[in-house]
Amino acid sequence: MEYEGETFEGKTLVLDGNTFQNCVLQECQLIYRGGTPPMLHANTINNCTWTFEEAAGNTLQFMRALVTDNADFGRMIRESLSI
């Protein structure tokens, strides 16, 4: 879905595959599950919480383990990321 110029307050929003442009997100729970990355452009995000579930959560856990368990390998990964 595409959202433009909308205000969301206290909502739970799954970001995967959605577009948010010039929106206000106030005290929302923002969830990314690792699907199609969302398009986030020129939004105001206030006091929201971010949750990474499923594939996105697994990727973060993997990256955390790399960085924590092997500082040199973690540094190499951070330097080689192209996002």
DSSP file (Angstrom, degrees, kcal/mol; ACC not computed):
  #  RESIDUE AA STRUCTURE BP1 BP2  ACC     N-H-->O    O-->H-N    N-H-->O    O-->H-N    TCO  KAPPA ALPHA  PHI   PSI    X-CA   Y-CA   Z-CA
    1    1 A M              0   0    0      0, 0.0    18,-2.7     0, 0.0     2,-0.5   0.000 360.0 360.0 360.0 154.6    0.0    0.0    0.0
    2    2 A E  E     -a   19   0A   0     16,-0.2     2,-0.5     2,-0.0    18,-0.2  -0.961 360.0-171.8-115.5 127.1    1.0    3.6   -0.5
    3    3 A Y  E     +a   20   0A   0     16,-3.2    18,-2.5    -2,-0.5     2,-0.4  -0.972   5.6 178.7-119.1 128.4    0.4    6.1    2.2
    4    4 A E  E     -a   21   0A   0     -2,-0.5    18,-0.2    16,-0.2    19,-0.1  -0.986  66.5  -9.4-134.7 126.1    1.1    9.8    1.6
    5    5 A G  S    S+     0   0    0     16,-2.4     2,-0.2    -2,-0.4    18,-0.2   0.708  93.5 139.5  67.9  21.5    0.5   12.7    4.0
    6    6 A E        -     0   0    0     15,-0.3    18,-2.4     2,-0.0     2,-0.5  -0.623  46.5-136.9 -97.7 157.6   -1.3   10.5    6.5
    7    7 A T  E     -c   24   0B   0     -2,-0.2     2,-0.5    16,-0.2    18,-0.2  -0.959  16.0-171.6-114.5 129.4   -1.0   10.5   10.3
    8    8 A F  E     -c   25   0B   0     16,-3.3    18,-3.1    -2,-0.5     2,-0.4  -0.984   5.4-178.4-119.7 125.8   -0.8    7.3   12.3
    9    9 A E  E     -c   26   0B   0     -2,-0.5    18,-0.2    16,-0.2     3,-0.1  -0.984  68.0 -10.3-130.2 124.6   -1.0    7.4   16.0
   10   10 A G  S    S+     0   0    0     16,-2.5     2,-0.2    -2,-0.4    18,-0.2   0.732  97.0 139.3  67.2  23.2   -0.7    4.4   18.3
   11   11 A K        -     0   0    0     15,-0.3    18,-2.4     2,-0.0     2,-0.6  -0.609  55.9-128.4 -98.4 158.1   -1.0    2.0   15.4
   12   12 A T  E     -e   29   0C   0     16,-0.2     2,-0.5    -2,-0.2    18,-0.2  -0.946  33.5-171.4-100.7 119.7    0.9   -1.3   14.7
   13   13 A L  E     -e   30   0C   0     16,-2.9    18,-2.9    -2,-0.6     2,-0.6  -0.956  20.4-150.3-121.3 123.7    2.2   -1.0   11.2
   14   14 A V  E     -e   31   0C   0     -2,-0.5    18,-0.2    16,-0.2    16,-0.1  -0.829  13.3-165.5 -88.0 121.0    3.8   -3.8    9.2
   15   15 A L    >   +     0   0    0     16,-3.4     3,-2.6    -2,-0.6    24,-0.2   0.782  43.8 120.9 -81.4 -28.6    6.3   -2.0    6.9
   16   16 A D  T 3  S-     0   0    0     15,-0.5     3,-0.1     1,-0.3    20,-0.1  -0.062  90.9  -7.0 -46.4 124.4    7.1   -4.8    4.4
   17   17 A G  T 3  S+     0   0    0     19,-2.9    -1,-0.3     1,-0.2     2,-0.2   0.456 106.6 120.4  73.6   1.4    6.2   -3.7    0.9
   18   18 A N    <   -     0   0    0     -3,-2.6    21,-2.2    18,-0.3     2,-0.5  -0.648  53.7-140.6-101.6 157.0    4.6   -0.5    1.9
   19   19 A T  E     -ab   2  39A   0    -18,-2.7   -16,-3.2    -2,-0.2     2,-0.5  -0.966  14.7-175.5-116.5 128.5    5.4    3.1    1.0
   20   20 A F  E     +ab   3  40A   0     19,-3.1    21,-2.6    -2,-0.5     2,-0.4  -0.984   9.7 172.8-123.2 118.6    5.2    5.9    3.5
   21   21 A Q  E     -ab   4  41A   0    -18,-2.5   -16,-2.4    -2,-0.5   -15,-0.3  -0.990  67.2 -11.6-132.8 128.1    5.8    9.4    2.2
   22   22 A N  S    S+     0   0    0     19,-2.3     2,-0.2    -2,-0.4    21,-0.2   0.857  97.1 143.8  54.8  38.7    5.3   12.7    4.1
   23   23 A C        -     0   0    0     18,-0.3    21,-2.7   -18,-0.2     2,-0.5  -0.645  49.7-131.5-102.9 162.5    3.5   10.8    6.9
   24   24 A V  E     -cd   7  44B   0    -18,-2.4   -16,-3.3    -2,-0.2     2,-0.6  -0.978  17.8-170.3-113.1 123.1    3.5   11.3   10.6
   25   25 A L  E     -cd   8  45B   0     19,-3.2    21,-2.8    -2,-0.5     2,-0.5  -0.950  10.8-177.9-115.0 109.9    4.1    8.1   12.7
   26   26 A Q  E     -cd   9  46B   0    -18,-3.1   -16,-2.5    -2,-0.6   -15,-0.3  -0.941  64.2 -22.8-118.0 120.1    3.4    8.9   16.4
   27   27 A E  S    S+     0   0    0     19,-3.0     2,-0.2    -2,-0.5    21,-0.2   0.869  95.1 149.1  50.7  44.4    3.9    6.3   19.1
   28   28 A C        -     0   0    0     18,-0.3    21,-2.3   -18,-0.2     2,-0.6  -0.656  52.6-122.5-101.8 160.3    3.5    3.4   16.7
   29   29 A Q  E     -ef  12  49C   0    -18,-2.4   -16,-2.9    -2,-0.2     2,-0.6  -0.939  28.9-158.0 -99.9 117.7    4.9   -0.1   16.7
   30   30 A L  E     -ef  13  50C   0     19,-3.5    21,-3.0    -2,-0.6     2,-0.5  -0.870   8.5-167.4-102.5 122.0    6.8   -0.5   13.4
   31   31 A I  E     -ef  14  51C   0    -18,-2.9   -16,-3.4    -2,-0.6   -15,-0.5  -0.925  11.0-176.5-115.9 129.3    7.4   -4.1   12.3
   32   32 A Y  E     - f   0  52C   0     19,-2.6    21,-2.1    -2,-0.5    25,-0.1  -0.995   3.3-178.3-121.9 128.5    9.7   -5.2    9.6
   33   33 A R        -     0   0    0     -2,-0.4    22,-0.9    19,-0.2    23,-0.9   0.393  54.4 -97.0-108.6   0.5    9.7   -8.9    8.8
   34   34 A G  S    S+     0   0    0     21,-0.3    20,-0.0    20,-0.1    -2,-0.0   0.586  84.9 119.1  96.2  10.6   12.3   -9.1    6.1
   35   35 A G  S    S-     0   0    0      1,-0.3    -1,-0.1     0, 0.0   -18,-0.1   0.201  79.3 -20.1 -82.8-149.6   10.1   -9.0    3.0
   36   36 A T  S    S-     0   0    0      1,-0.1   -19,-2.9   -20,-0.1    -1,-0.3  -0.387  83.7-109.1 -58.3 126.4   10.2   -6.3    0.3
   37   37 A P        -     0   0    0      0, 0.0    -1,-0.1     0, 0.0     2,-0.1  -0.275  33.9-117.5 -60.1 142.3   11.9   -3.3    1.9
   38   38 A P        -     0   0    0      0, 0.0     2,-0.6     0, 0.0   -19,-0.2  -0.381  15.9-124.3 -74.9 158.3    9.5   -0.4    2.6
   39   39 A M  E     -b   19   0A   0    -21,-2.2   -19,-3.1   -24,-0.2     2,-0.5  -0.937  31.2-178.7-101.0 116.8    9.9    3.0    1.0
   40   40 A L  E     +b   20   0A   0     -2,-0.6     2,-0.4   -21,-0.2   -19,-0.2  -0.962   8.2 168.0-120.2 112.7   10.2    5.6    3.8
   41   41 A H  E     -b   21   0A   0    -21,-2.6   -19,-2.3    -2,-0.5   -18,-0.3  -0.972  60.0 -20.4-136.7 122.3   10.5    9.1    2.5
   42   42 A A  S    S+     0   0    0     -2,-0.4     2,-0.2   -21,-0.2    -1,-0.1   0.858  86.8 152.0  56.9  42.8   10.3   12.5    4.3
   43   43 A N        -     0   0    0    -21,-0.2     2,-0.6   -23,-0.1   -19,-0.2  -0.636  45.5-131.5 -98.2 159.7    8.3   11.1    7.3
   44   44 A T  E     -d   24   0B   0    -21,-2.7   -19,-3.2    -2,-0.2     2,-0.6  -0.969  24.6-171.6-108.3 120.1    8.2   12.3   10.9
   45   45 A I  E     +d   25   0B   0     -2,-0.6     2,-0.5   -21,-0.2   -19,-0.2  -0.950   5.9 179.3-119.3 114.3    8.7    9.4   13.3
   46   46 A N  E     -d   26   0B   0    -21,-2.8   -19,-3.0    -2,-0.6   -18,-0.3  -0.962  62.0 -21.8-122.2 125.7    8.1   10.2   17.0
   47   47 A N  S    S+     0   0    0     -2,-0.5     2,-0.3   -21,-0.2    -1,-0.1   0.820  87.7 151.9  51.7  40.5    8.4    7.8   19.9
   48   48 A C        -     0   0    0    -21,-0.2     2,-0.4   -23,-0.1   -19,-0.2  -0.676  39.3-134.9 -96.9 155.5    7.9    4.7   17.8
   49   49 A T  E     -f   29   0C   0    -21,-2.3   -19,-3.5    -2,-0.3     2,-0.4  -0.882  13.8-142.4-107.9 145.3    9.2    1.2   18.6
   50   50 A W  E     -f   30   0C   0     -2,-0.4     2,-0.4   -21,-0.2   -19,-0.2  -0.901  15.6-173.7-108.9 133.0   10.9   -0.9   16.0
   51   51 A T  E     -f   31   0C   0    -21,-3.0   -19,-2.6    -2,-0.4     2,-0.6  -0.995   9.2-160.8-127.2 132.1   10.4   -4.7   15.9
   52   52 A F  E     +f   32   0C   0     -2,-0.4     2,-0.2   -21,-0.2   -19,-0.2  -0.955  22.9 174.8-114.2 114.7   12.3   -7.0   13.5
   53   53 A E    >>  -     0   0    0    -21,-2.1     3,-1.3    -2,-0.6     4,-1.1  -0.646  42.6  -6.3-116.2 168.9   10.5  -10.3   13.1
   54   54 A E  H 3> S+     0   0    0      1,-0.3     4,-2.5     2,-0.2     5,-0.2  -0.145 132.0   1.8  50.2-127.6   11.0  -13.5   11.1
   55   55 A A  H 3> S+     0   0    0    -22,-0.9     4,-2.3     1,-0.2    -1,-0.3   0.871 136.6  51.8 -61.0 -38.1   13.7  -13.2    8.4
   56   56 A A  H <> S+     0   0    0     -3,-1.3     4,-2.1   -23,-0.9    -1,-0.2   0.918 111.3  47.0 -65.3 -42.2   14.6   -9.6    9.5
   57   57 A G  H  X S+     0   0    0     -4,-1.1     4,-2.3     2,-0.2    -2,-0.2   0.899 111.3  51.4 -64.4 -41.5   15.0  -10.7   13.1
   58   58 A N  H  X S+     0   0    0     -4,-2.5     4,-2.3     1,-0.2    -2,-0.2   0.902 108.9  51.1 -62.6 -41.0   17.1  -13.7   12.1
   59   59 A T  H  X S+     0   0    0     -4,-2.3     4,-2.6     2,-0.2    -2,-0.2   0.915 109.9  49.2 -63.6 -43.2   19.4  -11.5   10.1
   60   60 A L  H  X S+     0   0    0     -4,-2.1     4,-2.6     1,-0.2    -1,-0.2   0.906 110.8  50.0 -63.7 -40.6   19.9   -9.1   13.0
   61   61 A Q  H  X S+     0   0    0     -4,-2.3     4,-2.2     2,-0.2    -1,-0.2   0.909 111.6  49.1 -63.3 -41.1   20.6  -12.0   15.4
   62   62 A F  H  X S+     0   0    0     -4,-2.3     4,-2.2     2,-0.2    -2,-0.2   0.934 112.7  46.5 -62.8 -47.1   23.2  -13.4   12.9
   63   63 A M  H  X S+     0   0    0     -4,-2.6     4,-2.4     1,-0.2     5,-0.2   0.895 111.1  52.7 -63.7 -40.2   24.9  -10.0   12.5
   64   64 A R  H  X S+     0   0    0     -4,-2.6     4,-2.7     1,-0.2     5,-0.2   0.913 109.2  49.8 -61.3 -42.4   24.9   -9.5   16.2
   65   65 A A  H  X S+     0   0    0     -4,-2.2     4,-2.7     2,-0.2     5,-0.3   0.902 110.2  50.4 -64.3 -40.9   26.6  -12.9   16.7
   66   66 A L  H  X S+     0   0    0     -4,-2.2     4,-1.4     1,-0.2     8,-0.6   0.929 115.1  42.3 -61.6 -45.3   29.2  -12.1   14.0
   67   67 A V  H  < S+     0   0    0     -4,-2.4    -2,-0.2     7,-0.2     7,-0.2   0.899 119.6  43.2 -69.8 -41.1   30.1   -8.8   15.6
   68   68 A T  H  < S+     0   0    0     -4,-2.7     3,-0.3    -5,-0.2    -2,-0.2   0.911 118.2  41.4 -72.6 -44.4   30.1  -10.1   19.2
   69   69 A D  H  < S+     0   0    0     -4,-2.7     2,-0.3     1,-0.3    -1,-0.2   0.723 127.8  23.6 -81.7 -22.1   31.9  -13.3   18.7
   70   70 A N     X  -     0   0    0     -4,-1.4     4,-3.0    -5,-0.3    -1,-0.3  -0.753  61.0-171.0-148.9  94.9   34.6  -12.1   16.3
   71   71 A A  H  > S+     0   0    0     -2,-0.3     4,-2.4    -3,-0.3     5,-0.2   0.871  89.2  49.8 -57.8 -41.5   35.5   -8.4   16.4
   72   72 A D  H  > S+     0   0    0      2,-0.2     4,-2.1     1,-0.2    -1,-0.2   0.919 113.7  45.1 -65.7 -42.5   37.7   -8.6   13.3
   73   73 A F  H  > S+     0   0    0      2,-0.2     4,-2.4     1,-0.2    -2,-0.2   0.910 112.7  52.0 -66.2 -41.6   35.1  -10.5   11.3
   74   74 A G  H  X S+     0   0    0     -4,-3.0     4,-2.6    -8,-0.6    -2,-0.2   0.904 109.3  49.8 -60.0 -42.3   32.4   -8.1   12.5
   75   75 A R  H  X S+     0   0    0     -4,-2.4     4,-2.4    -5,-0.2    -1,-0.2   0.919 109.8  51.1 -62.3 -43.7   34.5   -5.1   11.4
   76   76 A M  H  X S+     0   0    0     -4,-2.1     4,-1.5     1,-0.2    -2,-0.2   0.912 111.3  47.9 -60.9 -43.4   35.0   -6.6    8.0
   77   77 A I  H  X S+     0   0    0     -4,-2.4     4,-1.1     2,-0.2     3,-0.4   0.941 111.3  50.0 -63.2 -47.5   31.2   -7.2    7.6
   78   78 A R  H >< S+     0   0    0     -4,-2.6     3,-0.5     1,-0.2    -2,-0.2   0.904 112.5  47.6 -58.5 -41.9   30.4   -3.6    8.7
   79   79 A E  H 3< S+     0   0    0     -4,-2.4    -1,-0.2     1,-0.2    -2,-0.2   0.767 113.2  48.0 -71.8 -25.3   32.9   -2.2    6.2
   80   80 A S  H 3< S+     0   0    0     -4,-1.5    -1,-0.2    -3,-0.4    -2,-0.2   0.534  81.3 117.4 -95.3  -6.4   31.7   -4.3    3.3
   81   81 A L    <<  -     0   0    0     -4,-1.1     2,-0.5    -3,-0.5    -3,-0.0  -0.389  43.5-168.4 -63.9 132.9   28.0   -3.6    3.7
   82   82 A S              0   0    0      1,-0.1    -1,-0.1    -2,-0.1    -3,-0.0  -0.838 360.0 360.0-123.4  93.7   26.4   -1.9    0.7
   83   83 A I              0   0    0     -2,-0.5    -1,-0.1     0, 0.0    -2,-0.0   0.342 360.0 360.0-127.3 360.0   23.0   -0.7    1.7
